[in-house]
Amino acid sequence: MNRFNALTGFRCLAACLVFLHHNRKYWRDQLHPEILRLFNEFHTGVSLFFVLSGFLIAYTYADDPMRSGKSYSRYILLRLARIMPLYWLVLTAYYLDPAFGGMKFSWLTYSLFHGFSDKHNLVGIAQAWSLSAEMMFYFLAPLLCLLQRKHVFYLLGSLLFLFLLAWGAGAYWHYLDGNPERFFYPLRFILTGTFPGRSAEFLAGMLLAAAIRNRRTAWLERTRFKTLIGFLGIFGVIYCIGLFEPDLYGYGRDHAAGRILELFVLPVFVVLALAGLIYERTWLQTFFSSKLLVLLGNASFAFYLVHISYVNLKLRQWVLMPDRNFILLWIISIVLYLAFEKPIYNLCRKKLK
């Protein structure tokens, strides 16, 4: 797995893009309009995470979980141990703070079911909506990998069925009583905030993993400058999505063409970039696989949880640096990773053996 070190560092890039996106409003008057156009669409850092998750899960766990109920249970518990303890820690701190959660605990946020509702998905730790999509993928990934081994069309058909099922369930619920909690409703929410709507991004990573595991990489070997094409393509597509922005406050992905670029074109270039980081010796591979970037990549989940919402808002009550606490938030994330997230995960792995 050493050749995948650069992919860990790549997680840092994705986290930084999301940070820049969420803080762009503070620099709106200082940024050149074309730079701001990019920053407006850096929410696509989440797409980078999704493609990478699809690859890593499919590459690491493609066979084992479906061998027995015990294997699947161990796989799920390891995924929960990787995500939930740190999330629950930050979420509990939010609810215990009278100025924020005010002791109004919710089973929806603790279970991540709030991420399936357009009404509740930003409650608590706002950015945790993406964890709902991640966890749904984790639960389904072993079955999806099994279908992929049967035939890729089984996989594509199952993902299409899942999307239609989510869309139909939300629409039928709305027909019955208005769907007041807006679970899987409206269509815009399904496409932007749920696994059924974002499954193409996970799929792209899964297909790359299958190609590498099965040694069907001739097409990769024939493609020169994968890293260069991949990274230029990523930022080129992000810029093109921005061309559909109605104004400085809107998103290009709200336009149909921008949505297509995000869901179906961007993942292609992310796959090329990941393949380049795995196979090509470039300065980008050296950079992303450096000890610092690997550390930041490992701490990127903690950074994602603290970079906006409760921890960031709380921190700003005490100190606000010109970089919007960017460096300070990374330091906090590294401490959380080393002192809490990593030890808890390692303990769970040891117990589950």
C-alpha positions as CSV (number, residue, x, y, z in Angstrom):
1,M,0.0,0.0,0.0
2,N,3.1,2.3,0.1
3,R,2.4,3.4,-3.5
4,F,-1.0,4.7,-2.3
5,N,0.7,7.2,0.1
6,A,0.1,10.0,-2.4
7,L,-3.6,9.2,-2.3
8,T,-3.6,9.9,1.4
9,G,-1.9,13.3,0.7
10,F,-4.5,13.9,-2.0
11,R,-7.2,13.9,0.7
12,C,-5.5,17.1,2.1
13,L,-6.1,18.8,-1.3
14,A,-9.8,17.9,-1.2
15,A,-10.1,19.2,2.3
16,C,-8.4,22.5,1.4
17,L,-10.7,23.0,-1.6
18,V,-13.7,22.7,0.7
19,F,-12.2,25.1,3.2
20,L,-11.6,27.7,0.5
21,H,-15.2,27.2,-0.8
22,H,-16.7,27.8,2.6
23,N,-14.6,30.9,3.4
24,R,-14.8,32.5,-0.1
25,K,-17.4,35.0,1.1
26,Y,-14.8,36.7,3.3
27,W,-12.5,37.3,0.4
28,R,-15.1,38.2,-2.2
29,D,-14.0,41.8,-2.5
30,Q,-10.3,41.0,-2.8
31,L,-10.4,38.1,-5.2
32,H,-10.2,38.4,-9.0
33,P,-13.6,37.4,-10.5
34,E,-12.1,34.4,-12.3
35,I,-10.4,33.1,-9.1
36,L,-13.7,33.6,-7.2
37,R,-15.4,31.6,-9.9
38,L,-13.2,28.7,-9.0
39,F,-13.6,29.2,-5.3
40,N,-17.4,29.2,-5.7
41,E,-17.2,25.7,-7.1
42,F,-14.6,24.2,-4.7
43,H,-17.5,22.4,-3.1
44,T,-16.3,19.8,-5.6
45,G,-13.6,18.9,-3.1
46,V,-16.4,16.5,-1.8
47,S,-16.4,14.9,-5.2
48,L,-12.7,14.2,-4.8
49,F,-13.4,12.5,-1.5
50,F,-16.2,10.4,-2.9
51,V,-14.2,9.1,-5.9
52,L,-11.2,8.3,-3.6
53,S,-13.6,6.5,-1.1
54,G,-15.0,4.5,-4.0
55,F,-11.5,3.4,-5.0
56,L,-10.1,2.7,-1.6
57,I,-13.1,0.7,-0.3
58,A,-13.4,-1.3,-3.5
59,Y,-9.6,-2.0,-3.6
60,T,-9.3,-2.9,0.0
61,Y,-12.5,-4.7,0.8
62,A,-13.7,-6.1,-2.6
63,D,-13.7,-9.8,-1.5
64,D,-13.7,-10.3,2.2
65,P,-17.0,-8.8,3.5
66,M,-19.3,-11.0,1.5
67,R,-17.6,-14.3,2.5
68,S,-19.7,-14.6,5.7
69,G,-22.0,-12.6,8.0
70,K,-19.1,-12.4,10.4
71,S,-16.8,-10.9,7.8
72,Y,-19.4,-8.3,6.8
73,S,-20.0,-7.4,10.4
74,R,-16.3,-6.9,11.0
75,Y,-16.1,-4.7,7.9
76,I,-19.0,-2.5,8.9
77,L,-17.8,-2.2,12.5
78,L,-14.3,-1.1,11.2
79,R,-16.0,1.5,9.0
80,L,-18.1,2.8,11.9
81,A,-15.0,2.9,14.1
82,R,-13.2,5.0,11.5
83,I,-16.0,7.6,11.2
84,M,-18.3,7.7,14.2
85,P,-16.2,8.2,17.4
86,L,-14.7,11.5,16.3
87,Y,-18.0,12.7,14.8
88,W,-19.9,11.8,18.0
89,L,-17.2,13.7,20.0
90,V,-17.6,16.9,18.0
91,L,-21.4,16.5,17.9
92,T,-21.7,15.9,21.6
93,A,-19.6,19.0,22.3
94,Y,-22.0,20.9,20.1
95,Y,-25.1,19.7,21.9
96,L,-23.6,20.3,25.4
97,D,-22.8,23.9,24.5
98,P,-25.7,26.1,25.6
99,A,-24.9,28.7,23.0
100,F,-25.2,26.1,20.2
101,G,-27.0,22.8,20.6
102,G,-28.5,23.7,24.0
103,M,-28.9,20.0,25.1
104,K,-31.4,19.4,22.3
105,F,-29.9,16.0,21.3
106,S,-31.3,14.3,18.2
107,W,-31.1,10.6,17.3
108,L,-31.2,11.7,13.6
109,T,-27.8,13.4,13.8
110,Y,-26.2,10.7,15.9
111,S,-27.3,8.0,13.5
112,L,-26.6,10.2,10.4
113,F,-30.2,9.6,9.2
114,H,-30.5,13.4,9.1
115,G,-28.5,13.4,6.0
116,F,-31.4,11.8,4.1
117,S,-33.6,14.8,4.8
118,D,-33.4,18.1,2.9
119,K,-34.9,19.7,6.1
120,H,-32.4,18.3,8.6
121,N,-29.2,17.5,6.7
122,L,-27.4,20.7,7.9
123,V,-28.5,20.3,11.5
124,G,-25.7,20.0,14.1
125,I,-22.4,19.6,12.3
126,A,-23.5,21.0,9.0
127,Q,-20.9,19.4,6.8
128,A,-21.7,15.9,8.2
129,W,-24.4,15.5,5.5
130,S,-21.6,13.9,3.3
131,L,-21.0,11.3,6.0
132,S,-24.5,10.0,5.4
133,A,-23.7,9.4,1.8
134,E,-20.3,7.9,2.8
135,M,-21.9,5.5,5.3
136,M,-24.6,4.4,2.8
137,F,-21.9,3.6,0.4
138,Y,-19.9,1.7,3.0
139,F,-23.0,-0.5,3.8
140,L,-23.7,-1.2,0.1
141,A,-20.1,-1.4,-1.2
142,P,-19.5,-5.2,-0.7
143,L,-22.7,-6.0,-2.5
144,L,-21.9,-3.5,-5.3
145,C,-18.4,-5.1,-5.6
146,L,-20.0,-8.5,-5.9
147,L,-22.4,-7.3,-8.7
148,Q,-19.4,-5.6,-10.4
149,R,-17.6,-9.0,-10.5
150,K,-20.7,-10.6,-12.1
151,H,-20.9,-7.9,-14.7
152,V,-20.5,-4.1,-14.7
153,F,-24.0,-3.8,-16.1
154,Y,-25.4,-5.4,-13.0
155,L,-23.6,-2.7,-11.0
156,L,-24.9,0.1,-13.2
157,G,-28.4,-1.3,-13.1
158,S,-28.4,-1.6,-9.3
159,L,-27.2,2.0,-8.9
160,L,-29.9,3.3,-11.3
161,F,-32.5,1.2,-9.5
162,L,-31.4,2.7,-6.2
163,F,-31.6,6.2,-7.5
164,L,-35.1,5.6,-8.9
165,L,-36.1,4.0,-5.7
166,A,-35.0,7.0,-3.6
167,W,-36.6,9.5,-6.0
168,G,-39.8,7.5,-6.1
169,A,-40.0,7.0,-2.4
170,G,-39.5,10.7,-1.7
171,A,-42.0,11.7,-4.4
172,Y,-44.6,9.2,-3.2
173,W,-44.2,10.3,0.4
174,H,-44.7,13.9,-0.8
175,Y,-47.9,12.8,-2.6
176,L,-49.2,11.1,0.5
177,D,-48.8,13.9,3.1
178,G,-46.5,16.5,1.7
179,N,-43.3,14.7,3.1
180,P,-42.9,17.4,5.8
181,E,-39.4,16.3,6.8
182,R,-38.4,16.1,3.1
183,F,-36.7,12.7,3.1
184,F,-35.3,12.0,-0.3
185,Y,-37.1,15.1,-1.6
186,P,-36.9,17.1,-3.8
187,L,-34.9,15.8,-6.7
188,R,-32.3,18.6,-6.4
189,F,-31.5,17.4,-2.9
190,I,-31.2,13.7,-4.0
191,L,-28.7,14.7,-6.7
192,T,-26.5,16.9,-4.5
193,G,-26.8,15.4,-1.0
194,T,-27.4,11.7,-1.1
195,F,-25.5,8.6,-2.2
196,P,-28.1,7.6,-4.8
197,G,-27.6,10.9,-6.5
198,R,-23.9,11.0,-6.1
199,S,-23.2,7.3,-6.8
200,A,-21.5,8.0,-10.1
201,E,-18.5,9.5,-8.2
202,F,-18.1,6.4,-6.0
203,L,-18.6,4.3,-9.1
204,A,-15.7,6.0,-10.9
205,G,-13.3,5.1,-8.0
206,M,-14.7,1.5,-7.9
207,L,-14.0,1.0,-11.6
208,L,-10.4,2.1,-11.2
209,A,-10.0,-0.2,-8.2
210,A,-11.4,-3.2,-10.3
211,A,-9.0,-2.4,-13.2
212,I,-6.0,-2.4,-10.9
213,R,-7.0,-5.4,-8.9
214,N,-7.7,-7.4,-12.1
215,R,-4.6,-6.1,-13.8
216,R,-6.6,-4.6,-16.6
217,T,-4.6,-1.5,-16.8
218,A,-3.5,-1.5,-20.4
219,W,-5.5,1.6,-21.0
220,L,-3.8,3.3,-18.1
221,E,-0.4,2.3,-19.3
222,R,-1.1,3.7,-22.8
223,T,-2.3,7.0,-21.4
224,R,0.8,9.3,-20.9
225,F,0.9,12.2,-18.6
226,K,-2.0,10.9,-16.5
227,T,-1.1,13.1,-13.5
228,L,-0.9,16.2,-15.6
229,I,-4.1,15.5,-17.6
230,G,-5.9,14.5,-14.4
231,F,-5.1,17.6,-12.4
232,L,-5.5,20.1,-15.3
233,G,-8.8,18.4,-16.1
234,I,-10.0,18.6,-12.5
235,F,-9.5,22.4,-12.3
236,G,-10.6,22.9,-15.9
237,V,-13.9,21.2,-15.2
238,I,-14.4,23.1,-11.9
239,Y,-13.8,26.3,-13.9
240,C,-16.3,25.2,-16.6
241,I,-18.9,24.5,-13.9
242,G,-18.4,28.0,-12.7
243,L,-19.3,29.4,-16.2
244,F,-22.9,28.4,-15.4
245,E,-23.1,30.5,-12.2
246,P,-26.0,32.9,-12.3
247,D,-24.1,35.4,-10.1
248,L,-21.3,35.5,-7.5
249,Y,-23.6,33.9,-5.0
250,G,-25.0,31.0,-7.0
251,Y,-23.5,27.7,-8.0
252,G,-22.9,26.5,-11.5
253,R,-24.0,23.0,-10.6
254,D,-27.6,24.4,-10.1
255,H,-27.6,24.5,-13.9
256,A,-28.2,21.2,-15.6
257,A,-25.0,21.4,-17.6
258,G,-23.0,22.2,-14.4
259,R,-24.6,19.3,-12.7
260,I,-23.6,16.9,-15.5
261,L,-20.1,18.2,-15.4
262,E,-19.8,17.6,-11.7
263,L,-21.4,14.2,-11.5
264,F,-20.1,12.6,-14.7
265,V,-17.2,14.5,-16.2
266,L,-15.2,15.6,-13.1
267,P,-14.9,12.0,-11.8
268,V,-13.2,10.9,-15.0
269,F,-10.3,13.4,-14.4
270,V,-10.2,12.5,-10.7
271,V,-9.6,8.9,-11.7
272,L,-6.8,9.9,-14.1
273,A,-5.2,12.0,-11.3
274,L,-5.4,9.1,-8.9
275,A,-4.0,6.7,-11.5
276,G,-1.2,9.1,-12.1
277,L,-0.4,9.4,-8.4
278,I,-0.2,5.6,-8.2
279,Y,1.8,4.9,-11.3
280,E,3.8,7.9,-12.4
281,R,6.9,9.3,-10.7
282,T,6.2,13.0,-10.8
283,W,6.9,15.9,-8.5
284,L,3.2,15.8,-7.6
285,Q,3.5,12.2,-6.5
286,T,6.6,13.1,-4.4
287,F,4.7,16.1,-2.9
288,F,1.5,14.3,-2.0
289,S,3.4,11.3,-0.6
290,S,5.7,13.4,1.6
291,K,5.4,12.9,5.4
292,L,3.7,16.2,6.0
293,L,1.1,15.7,3.3
294,V,0.4,12.1,4.5
295,L,-0.1,13.4,8.0
296,L,-2.4,16.1,6.8
297,G,-4.2,13.6,4.7
298,N,-4.7,11.3,7.6
299,A,-6.0,14.3,9.7
300,S,-8.2,15.5,6.8
301,F,-11.4,13.9,8.3
302,A,-10.9,15.8,11.5
303,F,-10.2,18.9,9.5
304,Y,-13.4,18.4,7.6
305,L,-15.4,18.1,10.9
306,V,-13.9,21.3,12.4
307,H,-13.2,23.6,9.5
308,I,-16.8,25.1,9.6
309,S,-19.7,24.8,11.9
310,Y,-19.3,24.3,15.7
311,V,-15.6,24.0,16.3
312,N,-14.7,26.8,13.9
313,L,-17.3,29.1,15.2
314,K,-16.2,28.4,18.8
315,L,-12.6,29.0,17.9
316,R,-13.4,32.3,16.3
317,Q,-14.8,33.6,19.6
318,W,-11.3,33.4,21.0
319,V,-9.0,34.0,18.0
320,L,-9.4,34.9,14.3
321,M,-6.2,34.9,12.2
322,P,-6.0,36.6,8.7
323,D,-6.1,33.1,7.1
324,R,-9.5,32.4,8.8
325,N,-7.7,30.1,11.2
326,F,-6.7,27.8,8.4
327,I,-3.3,26.8,10.0
328,L,-4.7,26.7,13.5
329,L,-7.6,24.4,12.4
330,W,-5.1,22.1,10.8
331,I,-3.1,21.9,14.1
332,I,-6.3,21.1,16.0
333,S,-7.1,18.4,13.4
334,I,-3.7,16.8,13.7
335,V,-4.1,16.7,17.5
336,L,-7.5,15.2,17.2
337,Y,-6.2,12.6,14.8
338,L,-3.2,11.6,16.8
339,A,-4.8,11.8,20.3
340,F,-8.3,10.5,19.6
341,E,-9.2,9.3,16.1
342,K,-6.2,7.0,15.5
343,P,-6.0,5.4,18.9
344,I,-9.7,4.7,19.0
345,Y,-9.6,3.1,15.5
346,N,-6.5,1.0,16.3
347,L,-8.1,-0.2,19.5
348,C,-11.2,-1.2,17.6
349,R,-9.2,-3.0,15.0
350,K,-7.4,-4.9,17.7
351,K,-10.6,-5.9,19.4
352,L,-12.3,-7.0,16.2
353,K,-9.4,-9.4,15.3
